[in-house]
Amino acid sequence: MMDHAHDLACVREATDRLLSAVTALDDTALAGPSRLPGWSRGHVLAHLARNADALVNVLEGRPMYASAEARDAGIEEGAPRPLEVQVADLRDSAARLQAAGEAPADWTRTVELRNGVTDSASRVPLRRWAEVELHHVDLGTGYELEDVPAEFTERETGFLAERFSGHPGIPAIRLTDGTRAWTTGRAADVPDITVTGRPADLLGWLAGRRDGAALKVDGGELPKLPPL
């Protein structure tokens, strides 16, 4: 059972860390490349602001985005803005999402996200937490997967393992950090391979942020995962 109130508090803390890091930048750094191909740091921040507003739409029963084209246009339009404007937008949009999350609601209801994906409303805060933590790393300003909270690493690893579970193009995999274990990939009584690594490396591979070179693979080769 998801604790949406706890996760909203985690989102707030993650957003505060992000805002502290971003305010230390300048316009030149903001225009520099992020770790995401084709995106500047300004693109990342514009995406995070618009994602917050999109999740307000989700929680309030509206389409997440008017269209894929509108989503992309919002990011492109927001990317070149000066740092002061970016920071204000990120802070204000995050506050709107927090307010929507604190409104009385049925958190067991099903909501619709992008591309027809549905989920429990209670998992929306966790999804936002992932956006903030992973894109903070994507900025390439010194915040790494080793720096994210241990709770987030464990939960997002489980979330992504579940996301790839049953995928016919992925072998049956047992993932372990030496203490905890998850399964993913195609259904099987016995895993095809076992992938072992540090928590940050497992999460990085599942989230498409690392190539898996630091992972140990028993029983075969590390598969290429489909994009998220």
Protein Blocks (a to p, Z undefined) as FASTA:
>chain_A
ZZfklmmmmmmmmmmmmmmmmmmpcfklmmpccfbehiafklmmmmmmmmmmmmmmmmno
pafbfbfklmmmmmmmmmmpcfklmmmmmmmmmmmmmmmmmpgcdfkbccddeehiacdf
klmmmmmmmmmmmmmmmnonopafklpcfklmmmmmmmmmmmmgoiakbccddddehlac
cdedjddfbdfbdcdddfklmmmmmnopaghlmpccehiacdddddZZ
